[in-house]
Amino acid sequence: MYENVSGLGAGVSRTGNRYLAEALAHCGIDHFFHMPLILPDAVKEMHALGVRPIVTHSEKAAAYMADGYARASGKIGVCAAQAIGSSNLAAGMLDAFMAHAPILALTGGGNADSRYRNFYQEIDQQPVWRGLTKASMRVEGGHRFPHLLAQAMRIATSGAPGPVHLELNGFTGAVLAEDTEGAGLPDPRYAIAPSVRHGTPAQDVAAVLGVIGKASRPIIIAGSGIRQSNAFEALRAFARALQIPVATSLDAKAVLPESDPLSVGVVGTYSRETAHIAISEADLVIYIGSTTGSMVTATWRMPVPGVPAVQIDVDPRELGRNYPLLAGAAGDPATVLDQLRAAAPAQPDRSAWLDRIVAIREDWKQTLQADEYSNAMPIRPERLCRAISEALPDDGVLLVDTGHAAHWASRHIHFDSESQMLLRPAGSLGWSYPASLGAKCAVPDRPVMCFTGDGGFLYHLSEMETAVRHGINTVTVINANNSLSQERPVWGGEADLDPYWRFSPVSYTDAARAFGCKAWRVEQPGDIVPVLEEALACNAPAIVEVMTDDMITAPPIWLP
């Protein structure tokens, strides 16, 4: 927390630029991700106060870095771009909006005296932002900035978190040169999500427990709301006390160590058979901090429609959205889980159900051995994922891209420490590399690793320079098969269609070294773990290019 700076209270004259810098520092937000020219005077003030500006190579990368920062820490991630780049920055908000990441996006905007006069690249950006944020507001005077900044923070971190946009008058946000007229700094409690926690009424607690108490084969599906609520301990305690197995969305993969007897794996489009088999045999599904959208339910096929269900979510609009409920509870997941555990009566004997869960897991593990320990070359992606599992430290943070990287991670990367964390995009390929840089800024003392394919890495390859310039030391593992291999089945293997899914050969190792990163190229399966350990210890931005087989695709989803 930022302290002992003159004028923390009201009554002090400050420009909006100084106010923004002091507000971020006061609230413990220590990074500002941006493109050039936006708020140059505010950036100077931040530099002087210890808030670290990170200049990126694209607006979307700045948005993704702020997103990674927010998800890793719970604090608001702040990003900014001048008016020209506003729509590019907005494009990076889609993932944060879908994943409920608390973001503050600042952009330049038009001036009243230039509006409707064809000023250079001036258009009305508000319609773009309104569909991608919880709120989008204009700052049209310096005296309004403190109030709107505080409001933006409250909106971003309360209820279901999400991004908020402030458009600042002036191409580069010149309105912040105006005086803020003695406004006090914002309340730091609203700088981290969830800023407000509320439980659920006692009658809803009783209703949910009444349904659970009648189930002999219940199963929990935990979603990213567990991380957003920091409900890890509450979920583990609840599941263990009531002896209920836990499946997760990919976003919540690390909430329960996979060695725990109650852990059954990931459900949905990027899933493990274990989770789907268990859910297909359950007599009650308990959604906690999870939507019931298409990715979590494999397009509403798992669980099958009509399954008995209850749901707990901070957003009451999610209750019963796609599956009818026997009971529901709206509230902060951590708080509601504690309420449920405290009020839970004795439960029916579920030993037979738990034995069945163990059997499902053990049967599936036997099917992994050949691929996860294969010595084939090119390297199998399953072997690469096993190596990541072995090398990732107990307190490691892993960011995984969408597409095939998510498929492989769901099935073959194993988390066995309660301190490990997995973060993934809500659907934006290329998100993981810049987001990993933002995550490292948020948790500098934890090892941060990114797992992506070459298709995803190419989106923001230029941010290697950003990592080197700012000393952001992450390890990026590239599943390098010179292709978009997930698309291979679409093209039917016809050679003349190869350019639509295969890339020209590229050495990412050479490219990384040219940018100033440490880099390794791995072709032997037995070399992966030693190289990853060396990369984690090198104290520099590191790229590990692992040469894998482009003819291997993820297996289809298991459905009954």
C-alpha positions as CSV (number, residue, x, y, z in Angstrom):
1,M,0.0,0.0,0.0
2,Y,1.2,3.5,-0.9
3,E,1.6,5.8,2.1
4,N,3.2,9.1,3.2
5,V,2.6,11.0,0.0
6,S,1.5,14.6,0.5
7,G,-2.2,15.1,-0.1
8,L,-3.7,11.7,0.3
9,G,-6.9,13.4,1.7
10,A,-9.2,15.9,0.2
11,G,-8.5,19.6,-0.2
12,V,-5.2,19.2,-2.0
13,S,-4.7,20.7,-5.5
14,R,-3.6,18.1,-8.0
15,T,-3.8,17.7,-11.8
16,G,-5.7,14.7,-13.0
17,N,-2.3,13.2,-14.1
18,R,-0.9,13.5,-10.6
19,Y,-4.2,12.2,-9.1
20,L,-4.1,9.1,-11.3
21,A,-0.5,8.3,-10.3
22,E,-1.2,8.8,-6.6
23,A,-4.5,6.8,-6.8
24,L,-2.8,3.8,-8.3
25,A,0.0,3.9,-5.9
26,H,-2.3,4.4,-2.9
27,C,-4.4,1.4,-4.0
28,G,-1.4,-0.9,-4.4
29,I,-1.8,-1.1,-8.2
30,D,1.9,-1.1,-9.2
31,H,1.9,-1.5,-13.0
32,F,0.3,0.5,-15.9
33,F,0.3,-1.2,-19.3
34,H,0.0,1.1,-22.3
35,M,0.9,2.2,-25.7
36,P,2.9,5.4,-26.4
37,L,1.5,8.9,-26.3
38,I,-1.4,8.3,-23.9
39,L,-1.1,10.4,-20.7
40,P,2.6,11.2,-20.9
41,D,2.6,13.4,-17.9
42,A,0.7,10.8,-15.8
43,V,3.3,8.2,-16.8
44,K,6.1,10.5,-15.5
45,E,4.2,10.9,-12.3
46,M,3.8,7.2,-12.0
47,H,7.5,6.6,-12.6
48,A,8.3,9.0,-9.8
49,L,5.9,7.3,-7.4
50,G,7.0,3.7,-8.0
51,V,4.1,2.7,-10.3
52,R,5.8,0.9,-13.2
53,P,4.7,1.9,-16.7
54,I,5.0,-1.0,-19.2
55,V,5.1,0.2,-22.9
56,T,3.9,-2.6,-25.2
57,H,3.9,-3.1,-29.0
58,S,0.2,-3.3,-29.4
59,E,-2.9,-2.2,-27.7
60,K,-4.3,-5.7,-27.5
61,A,-1.1,-6.9,-25.8
62,A,-1.5,-4.1,-23.2
63,A,-5.0,-5.3,-22.5
64,Y,-3.9,-8.9,-22.2
65,M,-1.1,-7.9,-19.8
66,A,-3.5,-6.0,-17.6
67,D,-5.8,-9.1,-17.8
68,G,-3.1,-11.4,-16.7
69,Y,-2.1,-9.0,-13.9
70,A,-5.7,-8.9,-12.7
71,R,-6.3,-12.6,-12.8
72,A,-3.1,-13.5,-11.0
73,S,-3.5,-10.9,-8.2
74,G,-7.2,-10.0,-8.0
75,K,-6.2,-6.4,-8.2
76,I,-7.5,-4.1,-11.0
77,G,-5.3,-4.3,-14.1
78,V,-4.9,-0.9,-15.8
79,C,-4.2,-0.4,-19.5
80,A,-4.4,2.6,-21.7
81,A,-4.2,3.8,-25.3
82,Q,-4.6,7.1,-27.2
83,A,-7.7,7.7,-29.2
84,I,-6.4,6.2,-32.4
85,G,-5.8,2.9,-30.6
86,S,-9.1,2.8,-28.6
87,S,-10.8,0.2,-30.7
88,N,-7.7,-2.0,-30.7
89,L,-7.6,-1.8,-26.9
90,A,-11.3,-2.6,-26.8
91,A,-10.7,-5.8,-28.8
92,G,-8.5,-7.0,-25.9
93,M,-11.4,-6.5,-23.5
94,L,-13.5,-9.3,-24.9
95,D,-11.6,-12.0,-23.0
96,A,-11.5,-10.0,-19.8
97,F,-15.3,-9.4,-20.1
98,M,-16.1,-13.0,-20.6
99,A,-13.7,-14.2,-17.9
100,H,-14.8,-11.5,-15.3
101,A,-11.4,-9.9,-14.9
102,P,-11.3,-6.5,-13.2
103,I,-9.8,-4.1,-15.7
104,L,-9.6,-0.3,-15.9
105,A,-9.1,0.8,-19.5
106,L,-8.3,4.4,-20.2
107,T,-8.4,5.9,-23.6
108,G,-8.1,9.3,-25.2
109,G,-11.2,10.7,-26.8
110,G,-12.5,13.6,-28.9
111,N,-12.8,17.2,-27.9
112,A,-16.1,19.1,-28.0
113,D,-14.6,21.7,-30.4
114,S,-13.3,19.0,-32.9
115,R,-16.2,16.6,-32.8
116,Y,-18.0,16.2,-36.2
117,R,-15.2,18.0,-38.0
118,N,-13.3,15.0,-39.4
119,F,-10.5,15.4,-36.8
120,Y,-7.6,12.9,-37.4
121,Q,-9.0,9.4,-37.0
122,E,-11.7,10.6,-34.7
123,I,-14.8,8.4,-34.4
124,D,-17.3,7.7,-31.6
125,Q,-15.7,4.8,-29.7
126,Q,-18.4,4.4,-27.1
127,P,-20.5,1.9,-29.0
128,V,-17.5,-0.4,-29.3
129,W,-16.8,-0.3,-25.6
130,R,-20.3,-0.6,-24.3
131,G,-20.7,-4.2,-25.4
132,L,-17.3,-5.3,-23.9
133,T,-17.4,-3.7,-20.5
134,K,-19.5,-3.4,-17.4
135,A,-19.6,0.3,-17.9
136,S,-18.1,2.9,-20.3
137,M,-18.0,6.5,-19.2
138,R,-16.7,9.8,-20.5
139,V,-14.4,12.2,-18.4
140,E,-15.1,15.6,-19.8
141,G,-13.5,17.7,-17.0
142,G,-10.7,17.3,-14.6
143,H,-13.0,17.9,-11.6
144,R,-15.1,14.8,-12.7
145,F,-12.1,12.4,-13.0
146,P,-11.8,11.5,-9.3
147,H,-15.5,10.6,-9.0
148,L,-15.6,8.6,-12.2
149,L,-12.3,6.8,-11.3
150,A,-13.7,5.7,-8.0
151,Q,-17.0,4.7,-9.6
152,A,-15.1,2.6,-12.2
153,M,-13.2,0.8,-9.5
154,R,-16.3,0.0,-7.6
155,I,-18.0,-1.4,-10.7
156,A,-14.9,-3.4,-11.8
157,T,-14.5,-5.2,-8.5
158,S,-18.1,-5.7,-7.1
159,G,-20.5,-8.5,-8.0
160,A,-19.2,-10.4,-10.9
161,P,-15.9,-8.5,-11.7
162,G,-15.2,-7.2,-15.1
163,P,-13.6,-4.4,-17.2
164,V,-14.6,-0.8,-17.1
165,H,-13.7,2.0,-19.6
166,L,-13.0,5.7,-19.0
167,E,-12.8,7.8,-22.2
168,L,-10.7,10.9,-21.4
169,N,-11.3,14.1,-23.3
170,G,-8.5,14.8,-25.7
171,F,-6.6,12.7,-28.2
172,T,-4.0,11.6,-25.5
173,G,-6.2,12.3,-22.5
174,A,-5.4,16.0,-22.2
175,V,-8.3,16.5,-19.8
176,L,-6.1,15.1,-17.0
177,A,-4.0,18.2,-17.2
178,E,-6.9,20.0,-15.5
179,D,-7.2,20.4,-11.7
180,T,-9.1,17.8,-9.7
181,E,-10.3,20.4,-7.3
182,G,-9.2,18.9,-4.0
183,A,-10.8,15.5,-4.3
184,G,-9.6,12.7,-2.0
185,L,-8.0,9.5,-3.3
186,P,-10.2,6.4,-3.9
187,D,-10.9,3.8,-1.3
188,P,-8.2,1.0,-1.7
189,R,-10.8,-1.6,-0.7
190,Y,-12.3,-1.3,-4.2
191,A,-9.0,-2.0,-5.9
192,I,-9.2,-5.7,-5.5
193,A,-11.9,-8.2,-6.3
194,P,-14.2,-9.1,-4.6
195,S,-14.4,-5.7,-3.0
196,V,-17.8,-6.6,-1.4
197,R,-18.7,-10.1,-0.1
198,H,-22.2,-11.1,0.7
199,G,-23.7,-14.4,1.8
200,T,-27.1,-15.8,0.8
201,P,-30.3,-15.9,2.9
202,A,-30.7,-18.7,5.4
203,Q,-33.6,-20.2,3.6
204,D,-31.5,-20.6,0.5
205,V,-28.8,-22.3,2.5
206,A,-31.4,-24.7,3.9
207,A,-32.8,-25.4,0.4
208,V,-29.4,-26.2,-1.1
209,L,-28.4,-28.4,1.8
210,G,-31.8,-30.2,1.7
211,V,-31.2,-31.2,-1.9
212,I,-27.6,-32.2,-1.3
213,G,-28.6,-34.3,1.7
214,K,-30.9,-36.5,-0.5
215,A,-28.2,-37.2,-3.1
216,S,-26.1,-40.4,-2.9
217,R,-23.9,-39.5,-5.9
218,P,-23.5,-35.7,-6.0
219,I,-20.7,-34.0,-7.9
220,I,-19.4,-30.4,-7.8
221,I,-18.5,-28.5,-10.9
222,A,-16.3,-25.6,-9.8
223,G,-15.6,-22.7,-12.1
224,S,-13.4,-19.6,-12.3
225,G,-15.7,-17.9,-9.7
226,I,-13.7,-19.9,-7.2
227,R,-10.5,-18.1,-8.1
228,Q,-12.3,-14.7,-8.4
229,S,-13.7,-15.2,-4.9
230,N,-10.4,-16.6,-3.5
231,A,-12.6,-19.5,-2.4
232,F,-10.0,-22.2,-2.7
233,E,-9.9,-23.2,1.0
234,A,-13.7,-22.8,1.3
235,L,-14.3,-25.2,-1.6
236,R,-11.8,-27.8,-0.3
237,A,-13.2,-27.7,3.2
238,F,-16.8,-28.0,1.9
239,A,-16.1,-30.8,-0.5
240,R,-14.1,-32.8,2.1
241,A,-16.6,-32.2,4.9
242,L,-19.5,-33.4,2.8
243,Q,-17.5,-36.0,0.8
244,I,-18.4,-34.7,-2.6
245,P,-16.2,-35.2,-5.7
246,V,-15.1,-32.1,-7.6
247,A,-14.9,-31.6,-11.3
248,T,-13.8,-28.2,-12.6
249,S,-13.9,-26.0,-15.7
250,L,-10.4,-25.6,-17.2
251,D,-10.2,-22.1,-15.6
252,A,-10.5,-23.8,-12.2
253,K,-8.3,-26.8,-12.9
254,A,-5.9,-26.1,-10.0
255,V,-8.5,-25.5,-7.2
256,L,-8.0,-29.1,-5.9
257,P,-4.8,-31.0,-6.1
258,E,-5.2,-33.8,-8.7
259,S,-3.8,-36.3,-6.2
260,D,-6.8,-35.6,-3.9
261,P,-9.2,-38.5,-4.0
262,L,-12.1,-36.1,-4.6
263,S,-10.6,-34.6,-7.8
264,V,-12.1,-36.0,-11.0
265,G,-10.7,-33.6,-13.7
266,V,-11.9,-31.0,-16.2
267,V,-15.4,-30.9,-17.7
268,G,-16.6,-29.5,-21.0
269,T,-15.1,-28.9,-24.4
270,Y,-11.5,-29.2,-23.1
271,S,-12.2,-32.1,-20.8
272,R,-11.0,-35.4,-19.3
273,E,-13.0,-38.6,-19.7
274,T,-12.9,-39.0,-15.9
275,A,-15.0,-35.9,-15.3
276,H,-17.6,-36.8,-17.9
277,I,-17.9,-40.4,-16.8
278,A,-18.4,-39.2,-13.2
279,I,-20.9,-36.6,-14.1
280,S,-22.9,-39.0,-16.3
281,E,-23.3,-41.3,-13.2
282,A,-24.1,-38.5,-10.7
283,D,-27.6,-38.0,-9.3
284,L,-26.9,-34.3,-8.5
285,V,-24.7,-31.7,-10.1
286,I,-23.7,-28.7,-7.9
287,Y,-22.4,-25.7,-9.9
288,I,-20.2,-23.4,-7.8
289,G,-18.8,-20.3,-9.3
290,S,-19.3,-21.7,-12.7
291,T,-21.5,-20.6,-15.6
292,T,-23.5,-23.3,-17.5
293,G,-22.3,-22.0,-20.9
294,S,-21.3,-24.1,-23.9
295,M,-17.6,-24.5,-23.0
296,V,-18.3,-25.9,-19.5
297,T,-21.1,-28.2,-20.7
298,A,-19.7,-29.4,-24.0
299,T,-22.6,-27.4,-25.7
300,W,-25.1,-28.5,-23.1
301,R,-24.5,-32.2,-23.6
302,M,-22.7,-32.8,-20.3
303,P,-24.5,-33.0,-18.0
304,V,-27.5,-34.0,-20.0
305,P,-30.5,-31.7,-19.8
306,G,-32.9,-32.5,-17.0
307,V,-30.2,-33.6,-14.5
308,P,-31.0,-32.6,-10.9
309,A,-28.9,-29.5,-10.2
310,V,-28.2,-26.7,-7.7
311,Q,-26.1,-23.6,-8.4
312,I,-24.2,-21.1,-6.4
313,D,-23.0,-17.9,-8.1
314,V,-22.3,-14.3,-7.2
315,D,-24.5,-13.2,-10.1
316,P,-28.1,-14.1,-9.6
317,R,-28.7,-13.8,-13.3
318,E,-26.7,-17.0,-13.8
319,L,-28.9,-19.2,-11.6
320,G,-30.8,-21.6,-13.7
321,R,-29.7,-20.0,-17.0
322,N,-29.4,-23.2,-18.9
323,Y,-30.3,-26.0,-16.5
324,P,-33.4,-26.0,-14.3
325,L,-32.5,-25.9,-10.6
326,L,-33.8,-27.7,-7.5
327,A,-32.3,-24.9,-5.5
328,G,-30.0,-21.9,-5.9
329,A,-28.0,-19.5,-3.9
330,A,-26.8,-16.1,-5.0
331,G,-23.7,-14.8,-3.1
332,D,-20.0,-14.7,-2.9
333,P,-18.8,-18.3,-3.4
334,A,-16.4,-18.3,-0.4
335,T,-19.0,-16.8,1.9
336,V,-21.8,-19.1,0.8
337,L,-19.6,-22.2,1.0
338,D,-18.7,-21.3,4.6
339,Q,-22.4,-20.9,5.3
340,L,-23.2,-24.3,3.8
341,R,-20.5,-26.1,5.7
342,A,-21.4,-24.5,9.0
343,A,-25.1,-25.5,8.6
344,A,-24.6,-28.9,7.0
345,P,-26.3,-31.8,8.8
346,A,-24.9,-35.3,8.8
347,Q,-24.6,-36.6,5.2
348,P,-25.6,-40.0,3.8
349,D,-22.9,-42.6,3.4
350,R,-21.2,-41.9,0.1
351,S,-18.3,-44.4,0.4
352,A,-19.5,-46.4,-2.6
353,W,-19.6,-43.3,-4.7
354,L,-16.2,-42.2,-3.7
355,D,-14.8,-45.7,-4.4
356,R,-16.3,-45.4,-7.9
357,I,-14.6,-42.1,-8.4
358,V,-11.2,-43.6,-7.5
359,A,-11.8,-46.5,-9.9
360,I,-12.7,-44.1,-12.7
361,R,-9.5,-42.1,-12.1
362,E,-7.3,-45.2,-11.9
363,D,-8.7,-46.7,-15.0
364,W,-8.0,-43.5,-16.9
365,K,-4.5,-43.2,-15.6
366,Q,-3.6,-46.5,-17.1
367,T,-4.5,-45.2,-20.5
368,L,-2.0,-42.3,-20.2
369,Q,1.2,-44.2,-19.7
370,A,2.1,-44.9,-23.3
371,D,1.7,-41.4,-24.6
372,E,2.9,-39.4,-21.6
373,Y,6.1,-41.4,-21.4
374,S,6.6,-41.9,-25.1
375,N,10.1,-41.5,-26.5
376,A,8.8,-40.9,-30.0
377,M,10.3,-38.1,-32.2
378,P,8.9,-35.7,-33.1
379,I,7.9,-35.4,-29.5
380,R,4.3,-36.2,-28.6
381,P,2.4,-33.3,-27.0
382,E,1.3,-35.6,-24.2
383,R,5.0,-36.2,-23.3
384,L,5.6,-32.4,-23.3
385,C,2.7,-31.9,-20.9
386,R,3.9,-34.5,-18.6
387,A,7.3,-32.7,-18.5
388,I,5.6,-29.4,-17.7
389,S,3.8,-31.1,-14.8
390,E,7.1,-32.4,-13.5
391,A,9.0,-29.1,-13.9
392,L,6.4,-26.6,-12.7
393,P,7.3,-25.6,-9.1
394,D,4.8,-26.0,-6.3
395,D,4.0,-22.3,-6.3
396,G,4.1,-22.0,-10.1
397,V,1.6,-20.1,-12.2
398,L,0.8,-21.6,-15.6
399,L,-0.9,-19.7,-18.3
400,V,-2.3,-21.8,-21.1
401,D,-3.5,-20.7,-24.5
402,T,-6.8,-21.8,-26.0
403,G,-7.2,-24.4,-28.8
404,H,-5.0,-27.4,-28.7
405,A,-2.8,-26.1,-25.9
406,A,-6.0,-26.1,-23.7
407,H,-6.9,-29.6,-24.8
408,W,-3.5,-31.0,-24.0
409,A,-3.3,-29.0,-20.7
410,S,-6.7,-30.2,-19.5
411,R,-5.8,-33.9,-20.1
412,H,-2.1,-34.2,-19.5
413,I,-0.8,-31.4,-17.2
414,H,-1.2,-32.5,-13.6
415,F,-1.4,-30.1,-10.6
416,D,-0.5,-31.6,-7.3
417,S,0.1,-28.5,-5.1
418,E,-2.6,-26.3,-3.6
419,S,-0.4,-23.3,-4.3
420,Q,-0.3,-23.8,-8.1
421,M,-2.4,-21.7,-10.3
422,L,-3.7,-22.1,-13.9
423,L,-5.0,-19.2,-16.0
424,R,-6.5,-19.4,-19.5
425,P,-8.3,-17.2,-21.9
426,A,-12.0,-17.3,-22.4
427,G,-11.4,-17.9,-26.1
428,S,-8.7,-15.5,-27.5
429,L,-5.8,-17.4,-29.2
430,G,-2.5,-15.6,-28.5
431,W,-3.7,-14.4,-25.1
432,S,-1.4,-16.5,-23.0
433,Y,2.0,-14.9,-23.8
434,P,1.3,-11.3,-23.0
435,A,-1.0,-12.3,-20.2
436,S,1.9,-14.3,-18.7
437,L,4.0,-11.1,-18.6
438,G,1.2,-9.3,-16.8
439,A,0.8,-12.2,-14.4
440,K,4.6,-12.1,-13.6
441,C,4.3,-8.3,-12.9
442,A,1.5,-9.1,-10.4
443,V,3.3,-12.0,-8.6
444,P,7.1,-11.3,-9.2
445,D,8.2,-13.8,-6.6
446,R,6.4,-16.7,-8.1
447,P,7.6,-18.7,-11.1
448,V,5.4,-18.0,-14.2
449,M,5.2,-20.3,-17.2
450,C,3.3,-19.9,-20.4
451,F,2.2,-22.9,-22.6
452,T,1.2,-22.1,-26.1
453,G,1.5,-23.4,-29.7
454,D,3.4,-21.7,-32.4
455,G,0.1,-20.5,-33.9
456,G,-0.7,-18.7,-30.6
457,F,2.8,-17.4,-30.0
458,L,3.0,-15.7,-33.4
459,Y,0.1,-13.3,-32.4
460,H,2.3,-11.3,-30.0
461,L,5.9,-12.5,-30.7
462,S,7.1,-8.9,-30.6
463,E,6.4,-8.7,-26.8
464,M,9.6,-10.7,-26.3
465,E,11.2,-7.3,-26.7
466,T,8.9,-5.9,-24.0
467,A,9.9,-8.7,-21.6
468,V,13.6,-8.1,-22.2
469,R,13.4,-4.3,-21.9
470,H,11.5,-4.5,-18.6
471,G,13.1,-7.6,-17.2
472,I,9.9,-9.6,-17.0
473,N,11.3,-13.1,-16.5
474,T,8.8,-15.8,-17.5
475,V,9.3,-19.2,-19.2
476,T,7.4,-19.7,-22.4
477,V,7.0,-23.3,-23.7
478,I,6.1,-23.5,-27.4
479,N,4.4,-26.6,-28.7
480,A,6.3,-26.1,-32.0
481,N,4.7,-28.2,-34.8
482,N,4.8,-25.5,-37.5
483,S,1.1,-25.6,-37.8
484,L,-2.4,-25.0,-36.6
485,S,-2.7,-28.7,-36.0
486,Q,-6.2,-28.4,-34.5
487,E,-7.4,-27.5,-38.0
488,R,-5.8,-30.4,-39.8
489,P,-9.0,-32.5,-39.8
490,V,-10.9,-29.7,-41.5
491,W,-8.7,-29.9,-44.6
492,G,-8.7,-33.6,-44.9
493,G,-5.0,-34.1,-45.3
494,E,-4.9,-33.0,-48.9
495,A,-1.3,-31.7,-49.7
496,D,-2.4,-28.8,-51.8
497,L,-4.4,-27.5,-48.8
498,D,-1.4,-27.6,-46.5
499,P,-0.8,-23.8,-46.6
500,Y,-4.2,-23.3,-44.9
501,W,-2.9,-25.0,-41.7
502,R,0.8,-25.6,-41.9
503,F,3.4,-22.8,-41.4
504,S,6.7,-22.3,-43.1
505,P,9.6,-23.5,-40.9
506,V,10.5,-20.9,-38.3
507,S,13.2,-21.1,-35.6
508,Y,11.6,-19.5,-32.5
509,T,14.8,-20.2,-30.7
510,D,16.8,-18.0,-33.1
511,A,14.1,-15.3,-33.0
512,A,14.0,-15.3,-29.2
513,R,17.8,-14.9,-29.0
514,A,17.7,-12.1,-31.5
515,F,15.3,-10.3,-29.1
516,G,17.6,-10.9,-26.2
517,C,15.8,-13.8,-24.5
518,K,17.4,-17.0,-23.3
519,A,16.2,-19.8,-25.6
520,W,16.4,-23.5,-26.1
521,R,15.3,-25.9,-28.9
522,V,14.3,-29.3,-27.6
523,E,14.1,-32.3,-29.9
524,Q,14.7,-35.2,-27.5
525,P,11.9,-36.1,-25.1
526,G,14.3,-36.8,-22.2
527,D,15.7,-33.2,-22.5
528,I,12.5,-31.4,-21.8
529,V,12.5,-31.4,-18.0
530,P,16.2,-30.5,-17.6
531,V,15.8,-27.6,-20.1
532,L,12.6,-26.4,-18.3
533,E,14.4,-26.5,-15.0
534,E,17.4,-24.5,-16.5
535,A,15.0,-22.0,-18.0
536,L,13.2,-21.5,-14.7
537,A,16.5,-20.8,-13.0
538,C,18.0,-18.5,-15.6
539,N,16.6,-15.2,-14.3
540,A,15.8,-13.9,-17.7
541,P,12.9,-14.0,-20.2
542,A,13.1,-17.6,-21.5
543,I,11.7,-19.4,-24.5
544,V,11.7,-23.2,-24.8
545,E,10.8,-24.4,-28.3
546,V,9.8,-28.1,-28.2
547,M,9.6,-29.8,-31.6
548,T,6.4,-31.8,-31.6
549,D,4.4,-34.0,-34.0
550,D,1.9,-32.0,-36.1
551,M,0.0,-35.2,-37.0
552,I,-1.3,-35.7,-33.5
553,T,-4.6,-34.1,-32.6
554,A,-6.6,-34.1,-29.3
555,P,-9.1,-37.0,-28.9
556,P,-12.8,-36.3,-29.2
557,I,-14.9,-35.4,-26.1
558,W,-16.2,-38.4,-24.2
559,L,-20.0,-38.5,-24.1
560,P,-22.3,-41.3,-22.9
